[in-house]
Amino acid sequence: MALTGKQKKQSWNALQIVLILIAAFIMLVPIVWIAMAAFKTHVDVYQLKLFFAPTLENFKTVFQAPYHLEQKLFNSTIVAFVTVVLAIPIATCAAYSFSRFTLRGQTVLLVMILATQFVPAVVIVLPFFVMFRDIGLLDTRLGLILVNLSIVMPFAIWMIKGFIDGIPMDTEEAALVDGSTRMQVIRNIVLPMAAPGIVTAAIFCFIIGWNEFLFALILTSKDAVTLPIGLALFKAEEGDLWNLLAAAGIIIMVPMFVLALIIQKHFVQGMTMGAVR
Amino acid sequence: MRDRHLKYLLVLPAVIVVFATAIWPLVESLRLSFYEGRLSRPAFPQSFLGVENYTWAFLEEPAFWNSVWVTATYTFWTVLLTTLLALGLALLLAPGGRLRVTVQSLLIIPFAMSPALIGVSFRFMFNPEFGLFDAFFGIVFPPLATISWLSDPTLAFWVCIMADVWGWIPFLTLVLIGGLASIPRDTIEAAQVDGASGWRVLKDVTLPQLVPVLAVVLILKAIFSLKTFDQVYMLTNGGPGTATQTLSHYVYFNGLKYSQIGYSAAVAWLMVIPMIFLTYAYAKFVFQKK
């Protein structure tokens, strides 16, 4: 039986819908599966149950001895937050200058800043490990914040520059002609207009700092351990404690999902540093 | 203050931070790579070795070559699979409409997931006793049910690739949807009016115009694949044996477990070299667009 053109088109559309649904399913399964495990009892985790009596017990256990996940939660929050608070104002100033002025060696500087983003983290961390060992910054939040700046700064500069590039210059020029100083222009005109972009960059950097793994793995051991490294707590002698791992996983990922949804409109632009618009 | 001074003052703090946190360690790593640097000894670093750390990696360490091979094949497959699948998904989702936009907004979720957690999640799903995947394959194809995925070198490698591809498809899809949206509609419509089939439009009109975006996607993914550490550490920890030991993992083990900082720095610097080429290519695309 030959299909008419219209039938062909219809079945092609139906096939597309099916493919999209399969893709969405594959995207969600690992997340849903680990989310379910977080609400299962120790016994239920070891069975492939779709229906089970949910419990909040795991979320209680992870905050008790010997795990004390609240310490890691605190460390992660402080490290990510302070990194952002340091990086964003510095990056905003630089981004404004790169966007509005022509600097000597500007292209070289911008490419260099971009390039540091691509340096393997292991290269960055080795000298810091040696230095922190000598000056006593190993296993401190301060040390981790300093090293995190290396990945956050380039992102923030490029991202905010992209947003400022998109703001027309007329208002600024008019204010300058009217006798405002450059700093007044930045404070009163540029900052309010670039605010959504700056907030996006800040949230983005917070997510990067929160999820950062290698630096924290190497530079912390006890006091300054962050959440992703804290996952290792739940490897017991008798095997992984999956229900607790999953609960910790939920605590790590849910706040980031919320933040990511807030900035999703600008997400792509930020990650590719304006290479794709 | 005059602008011509102010403009340099504004970038100064950022330049200082970038130099102190990224350029300095890069240079210092290079310096350390020429030394014997054992953390266990009091004076650090110890004797100057010249290029001996490098020749040691090249000539005396099969484990180094193993991780070069692992990283190269890992990068090849993850770049290829992620790009192709993301392109397919982007083409499916690009037309818009309620279902497609909803799925698009879901895509942001896996990308916000920490790579370490992706590793944990996949290890959980591939657990031989109660993993979801095992159960799934057991139903679809019973002989597979008894396979212990993560204890087999080849399968463990492919599980790592699966986890990586899963984690990166959403982001690359979003980038490619952005790229597709920036292609002028009239070129596609003109081809359709001329009676070109959907496939011809895709092959001759859409894809050629998507090439710059595809190139950016490929380079970006290659850079991040070469650096892979987090998922692999959590998923297989380089194992079984060294079957999934990427270069980053190899550096981590030699540097921190065996505290051979000088040797690790040398291998880490060998990783920087392909990065320089990729970054150069990436920067060319970024600045070309301006």
HADDOCK unambig.tbl for C-alpha pairs under 7 A between the chains (distance, minus, plus):
assign (segid A and resid 16 and name CA) (segid B and resid 92 and name CA) 6.60 0.50 0.50
assign (segid A and resid 20 and name CA) (segid B and resid 92 and name CA) 6.98 0.50 0.50
assign (segid A and resid 24 and name CA) (segid B and resid 103 and name CA) 6.34 0.50 0.50
assign (segid A and resid 30 and name CA) (segid B and resid 121 and name CA) 6.22 0.50 0.50
assign (segid A and resid 34 and name CA) (segid B and resid 121 and name CA) 6.28 0.50 0.50
assign (segid A and resid 46 and name CA) (segid B and resid 130 and name CA) 5.50 0.50 0.50
assign (segid A and resid 47 and name CA) (segid B and resid 130 and name CA) 5.91 0.50 0.50
assign (segid A and resid 48 and name CA) (segid B and resid 130 and name CA) 6.27 0.50 0.50
assign (segid A and resid 90 and name CA) (segid B and resid 13 and name CA) 6.18 0.50 0.50
assign (segid A and resid 90 and name CA) (segid B and resid 14 and name CA) 5.61 0.50 0.50
assign (segid A and resid 91 and name CA) (segid B and resid 14 and name CA) 6.06 0.50 0.50
assign (segid A and resid 93 and name CA) (segid B and resid 10 and name CA) 5.17 0.50 0.50
assign (segid A and resid 93 and name CA) (segid B and resid 11 and name CA) 6.39 0.50 0.50
assign (segid A and resid 94 and name CA) (segid B and resid 10 and name CA) 5.34 0.50 0.50
assign (segid A and resid 94 and name CA) (segid B and resid 11 and name CA) 4.10 0.50 0.50
assign (segid A and resid 94 and name CA) (segid B and resid 14 and name CA) 6.17 0.50 0.50
assign (segid A and resid 97 and name CA) (segid B and resid 7 and name CA) 5.37 0.50 0.50
assign (segid A and resid 97 and name CA) (segid B and resid 10 and name CA) 6.22 0.50 0.50
assign (segid A and resid 97 and name CA) (segid B and resid 11 and name CA) 6.53 0.50 0.50
assign (segid A and resid 101 and name CA) (segid B and resid 7 and name CA) 6.72 0.50 0.50
assign (segid A and resid 111 and name CA) (segid B and resid 283 and name CA) 6.46 0.50 0.50
assign (segid A and resid 113 and name CA) (segid B and resid 18 and name CA) 6.97 0.50 0.50
assign (segid A and resid 115 and name CA) (segid B and resid 279 and name CA) 6.00 0.50 0.50
assign (segid A and resid 116 and name CA) (segid B and resid 22 and name CA) 6.10 0.50 0.50
assign (segid A and resid 118 and name CA) (segid B and resid 223 and name CA) 6.64 0.50 0.50
assign (segid A and resid 118 and name CA) (segid B and resid 275 and name CA) 6.77 0.50 0.50
assign (segid A and resid 119 and name CA) (segid B and resid 272 and name CA) 6.46 0.50 0.50
assign (segid A and resid 119 and name CA) (segid B and resid 275 and name CA) 6.98 0.50 0.50
assign (segid A and resid 120 and name CA) (segid B and resid 227 and name CA) 5.52 0.50 0.50
assign (segid A and resid 120 and name CA) (segid B and resid 272 and name CA) 6.99 0.50 0.50
assign (segid A and resid 122 and name CA) (segid B and resid 248 and name CA) 6.36 0.50 0.50
assign (segid A and resid 122 and name CA) (segid B and resid 251 and name CA) 6.99 0.50 0.50
assign (segid A and resid 122 and name CA) (segid B and resid 252 and name CA) 6.92 0.50 0.50
assign (segid A and resid 122 and name CA) (segid B and resid 268 and name CA) 6.55 0.50 0.50
assign (segid A and resid 123 and name CA) (segid B and resid 26 and name CA) 6.31 0.50 0.50
assign (segid A and resid 123 and name CA) (segid B and resid 29 and name CA) 6.37 0.50 0.50
assign (segid A and resid 123 and name CA) (segid B and resid 265 and name CA) 6.67 0.50 0.50
assign (segid A and resid 123 and name CA) (segid B and resid 268 and name CA) 5.43 0.50 0.50
assign (segid A and resid 123 and name CA) (segid B and resid 269 and name CA) 6.86 0.50 0.50
assign (segid A and resid 124 and name CA) (segid B and resid 22 and name CA) 6.42 0.50 0.50
assign (segid A and resid 124 and name CA) (segid B and resid 25 and name CA) 5.11 0.50 0.50
assign (segid A and resid 124 and name CA) (segid B and resid 26 and name CA) 6.07 0.50 0.50
assign (segid A and resid 126 and name CA) (segid B and resid 29 and name CA) 6.83 0.50 0.50
assign (segid A and resid 127 and name CA) (segid B and resid 25 and name CA) 5.57 0.50 0.50
assign (segid A and resid 127 and name CA) (segid B and resid 28 and name CA) 6.26 0.50 0.50
assign (segid A and resid 127 and name CA) (segid B and resid 29 and name CA) 6.04 0.50 0.50
assign (segid A and resid 128 and name CA) (segid B and resid 25 and name CA) 6.97 0.50 0.50
assign (segid A and resid 147 and name CA) (segid B and resid 21 and name CA) 6.14 0.50 0.50
assign (segid A and resid 149 and name CA) (segid B and resid 21 and name CA) 6.71 0.50 0.50
assign (segid A and resid 150 and name CA) (segid B and resid 18 and name CA) 6.35 0.50 0.50
assign (segid A and resid 150 and name CA) (segid B and resid 21 and name CA) 4.87 0.50 0.50
assign (segid A and resid 150 and name CA) (segid B and resid 22 and name CA) 5.38 0.50 0.50
assign (segid A and resid 211 and name CA) (segid B and resid 114 and name CA) 4.91 0.50 0.50
assign (segid A and resid 213 and name CA) (segid B and resid 116 and name CA) 6.95 0.50 0.50
assign (segid A and resid 213 and name CA) (segid B and resid 230 and name CA) 6.41 0.50 0.50
assign (segid A and resid 214 and name CA) (segid B and resid 230 and name CA) 6.75 0.50 0.50
assign (segid A and resid 228 and name CA) (segid B and resid 116 and name CA) 6.60 0.50 0.50
assign (segid A and resid 249 and name CA) (segid B and resid 117 and name CA) 6.51 0.50 0.50
assign (segid A and resid 253 and name CA) (segid B and resid 113 and name CA) 5.74 0.50 0.50
assign (segid A and resid 256 and name CA) (segid B and resid 112 and name CA) 5.91 0.50 0.50
assign (segid A and resid 257 and name CA) (segid B and resid 109 and name CA) 5.63 0.50 0.50
assign (segid A and resid 257 and name CA) (segid B and resid 112 and name CA) 5.95 0.50 0.50
assign (segid A and resid 260 and name CA) (segid B and resid 108 and name CA) 6.63 0.50 0.50
assign (segid A and resid 260 and name CA) (segid B and resid 112 and name CA) 6.24 0.50 0.50
assign (segid A and resid 261 and name CA) (segid B and resid 108 and name CA) 6.93 0.50 0.50
assign (segid A and resid 264 and name CA) (segid B and resid 108 and name CA) 6.65 0.50 0.50
assign (segid A and resid 268 and name CA) (segid B and resid 174 and name CA) 6.53 0.50 0.50
assign (segid A and resid 268 and name CA) (segid B and resid 175 and name CA) 5.76 0.50 0.50
assign (segid A and resid 275 and name CA) (segid B and resid 286 and name CA) 4.92 0.50 0.50
assign (segid A and resid 276 and name CA) (segid B and resid 175 and name CA) 6.97 0.50 0.50
assign (segid A and resid 276 and name CA) (segid B and resid 179 and name CA) 6.56 0.50 0.50
assign (segid A and resid 276 and name CA) (segid B and resid 213 and name CA) 6.35 0.50 0.50
assign (segid A and resid 277 and name CA) (segid B and resid 178 and name CA) 6.36 0.50 0.50
assign (segid A and resid 277 and name CA) (segid B and resid 179 and name CA) 6.81 0.50 0.50
